[in-house]
Amino acid sequence: MQAQIDCLYCYFKQIANCMDIAGIEEDRQYQILFDLMDDIKKMDRTRTPAENTTEMLFKLYREIDNHDPYKTSKEKSNILALELYPALKDYLQKSTNKLYDALKIAVAGNIIDLGIKKDYDIDASLEYSLKEGFSRDDYPRFVEKLAATDSVLIIGDNAGEIVFDRLLAEELTGRGKKVTYLVKDSPILNDATMDDARQAGLDQIATVLTTGSPYLGLPLTKISNEVRDLLEQSSLVISKGQANFETLEHEELAKGKIFFLLKIKCACVGQIANAKLEDIVFMTR
């Protein structure tokens, strides 16, 4: 997915949110924002929004001298999600379609996106996801692919959300599937890292690897050779969130094997996914 004109708004919004979370004084915020405008003008519009955002954030982190401004927020998100974990686990135990509901719970966690919003209502997101379901739903195709493989690769997204992914990983391992889960190599926004995987207990369920890169999403030119090989060799992949969608939906290797699991948070992504704003989708090409 190439960057579009609407992405400019999100660039500025993410800069402002990050500085606010980092506690930067207002006059300094203006100065930094004006400086970064020159960089935004030079961004390559043929690249994905996730790549442009990442490089903008690299400079912002240097400007505010803070390589992980979301550290406390991520820990709090994990704690909140872990508090919900027992009730959600119990819900799945009573479900008549555990895997399908585990996917719905996993996508509900996708609302925890502090790059765009500084707060979220996870209870409302869970209720909506479980009640309304997917507007784009390729679950039957997923079940077919799952039956033909013994392993699943999950590309993770945010902290907090990673706890909901743990429920999905548990359901998959309970079906005899080996689960590998990817997290960021180092902090960027509130994306999950190895520390978050350990806090969420996901490392006890799945093989957790880093992408070898701090870039948002999974741009193939930025990740490690090992992870690129893993992605190419995997027969079934679940990709969480918008940044992963932005960096993978156009790639040839995505066709028929990468299932995108996300909440539509911007109209540009919605147009490409053929879904409306706020919809949740589980789709493949």
N, C-alpha and C positions, 0 to 999 in steps of 0.2 A: 504494500500500500504506500503510495507516494504521499508526501505532505500536501495539504490543501490549504486554502486561504483561511479556513476556520481554525486551523492549527495555531495560528498566531495568537488567538485569544488564549488558548490553553498554555502556550509558552509563558505568557505574562502571568497567567493565573498561578501556574506552578511556581514561578519565581516568587511571587508575592506570598503564597501560602508557606513556602519553605522559609522565607525570611521571618514571617510571623511566628512560625513554630520554633525557629531558632532564637527568638527573642531579640531580633535586630531593631535598634531604635529607628523611629519613623523617618527622620531626616536622612539617615544612612540608607534606608530602604530606597528612597527616591534616587539617591546618587547611584546606587548599584543598578537599579532598574534602568536608569537612563544610559549607563555605560553598556549594559547588556543589549540595549536596543540596536547598537551598531553591529553586534555579533549576529543578532537575529536577522538583520537586513542581508547578511552575507550567507545565510543558511542555504544549503543545496536543496531545492524543492523536489529533486528527483529521488532523494533519500526518504526513508520512512520517518514519520513523526517521532517514533521512539528513539531513533539514532540522533536526530537533531536535538531532542529534549535532553538526552544524556550528555551531549557535549556542552550544552548550555549549562547544565547542572554542575558539570566538572568545574567550569569557571566560577560559578556562583559559590561553590563550596570553598574554592581558594579565596574568594573575596571575603567571605565571612569567617574564614579560618576554622571550618568545622566540617570534617569529612563524613559525619553521620548525624545530621541534625534531627533525624527521626528516631534515634535510638530509644529514647524514653517512650515515645508514642508506640513504637513497635512492641516493646515489652508489655505495655498496657493492653494493646490489642490481643496479644497472645494470652494474657491472663484472663481477659474477658471471654475469649473464645473457649479457653480451658474450663471456665466456670459453666459454660453451656454444654460442654462435651458429654457429661454423664446423661443428661436428659435427651440429647440427640442420639446417643448410643442406644438408649432405651427405646426411643422412637423407632429406630431402624430394626431393633429386635422384633418389634411388633408389626413391622411392615410386611405387606404381601408381595412387594417387589423391592427388595432391599437395595439392589444395585441401582435401580432407577432413582429411588429416593436419595441414595447416597450422592448421586450426581447432582440432584437438585439442592441438597444441603451444601455441597462443595461450591456450587455457583452462587449460592446466597452469600457466601463469604467474600465474593468478588466486590461487594459494596465497600469493603474496607480499602478505600483508595484515597489516601491523604494527599496525593499530589493534586487532585482536583477539588476535593472537599475536606474541610478540617474536622468534620464530624459525620456520623452515620448512625442509622438505626438498624442494628443487626436483627433485632426481633421482628421488625416489620419486613425486612428482606427475607428472612426465613419463612414467614407466613406467606408472603407473596409467591416465593419460589415453590413451596410445597403445594399451594392451592392452585396457582395459575399455570405453572409448568412452562415448557419451552414453546416459543413461537416458531422457531425452526427446530425440528426434532428429528435427528438421524439416529435415534437410539436403536431401531431395528437393525440398521447397517452395522452399528457398533457391536451389537450382540453377536452378529455373524462373524465379524472380524475377531472378536474376543474368543470365540469357540475354537478358532483356528490357530491360536497362539498361546504360548506359555508365559509370556512376559508383556508388561505394559510400561511405557515410559510416560511419566507425568512431568510436564514443564510447569513449575510453580510460579506463583505471582507474589502476593503480598503476605506480610506478617499478619497474624490473626487468622486470615484465610487459610493458612497452612494447617491449622488445627482441624478445620472442616475437611481439608484434603486428607488428613489422617484417617478420618472415617471412611472415605472412599478407598484409600489404600488398604485399610483393614478388610473391607468387603472384597476387594480384588484378591488379596492374599488368601482370604478364606475360601476362595474358589480355586486355589492352587496356582495362582499367577504370581510370578516374580515381579515386583514393582521397583522401578528405579525412579527417583525423584530429583529434579534439578532445581538448585537454588543459585542465587547470584554469588559471584566470587568475592565481592566486597559491597559495602553499603551504597545504595542508590535509592532515593525516595524512601518509601516504606516497604520495598521489596524484601522478600524473605532471603536470609542468608543461612549459613550453617548454624550459627548461634540460635536462630529462630527455629530451625528444624529440631535442634536438641531440646529447646524449651518446650516445643509442642509435642515431643516424644515421637516424632515421625521417624527418627533414626532407629527406633526400636522395631519399626514395621517394614521399612523400605531401605534399599540402598540409596543413600543420599550423596549426590555429587554436585560440585559447583560447575557452572557454565564456563569457567575459566575467564570470565569477563564481567565487568561491572555494568555493561550496557543494558538498558531496559529492553525487554523482549528477548529475542534470540536471533539477532542478525548473523547470518552464516559467515560473514567475513570478519566478525569480531570475536566469536567464541573459540574455544580451544579445538585443536584438530581431533582430540579424543572425543569430545562431545559432538562435533560434526559427524564423525564416523558413527557414533552411537545413534544419532538421529537418522542417518541414512540407512543403518542396518536394522533399526527397530521396525517391526511390522505393524505396531499399533501405538499411537501416541495420543495423549490427552493434553491439550494446550490450554492453560488457564489465562483468562484476562485479555485486555485490549492490546497491550504492548506486544505480547506474543502473537496475537492475531495480526497486528500491523506488520510485523517482521517476517511472518511465515505464510500468510494466506496466498501470496502470489508465487511462492516457490513451487517448482515442479514436484519436488519430493513430498509436498503436502497432500497431493491428490490421492484420495481414497484411504489414507492411513492416519492423517492427523485430524482429530476431532476437536474442534474449537468449543470451549466451554466458557462462556462469558456473559456478562451483563452489558447491554449496549448503553454506553455513557455519552456518546457523541453522535451527531447526525451523519458525519462522514463515514464512520465505521458502520453505522446502521445501513447506509446506502449500499455499501459493498456487501454487507451480510444479508441484505434484503430483509431487514427487520426494523422495527420502530424503536425510538428512544425509550429506554427503561425496560425493553424486552430482555428476557434471558434466552440464550440460544445454545443448542448442542448440535453442531453441524460439521459436515466435511464437504470437500469439493467433489 
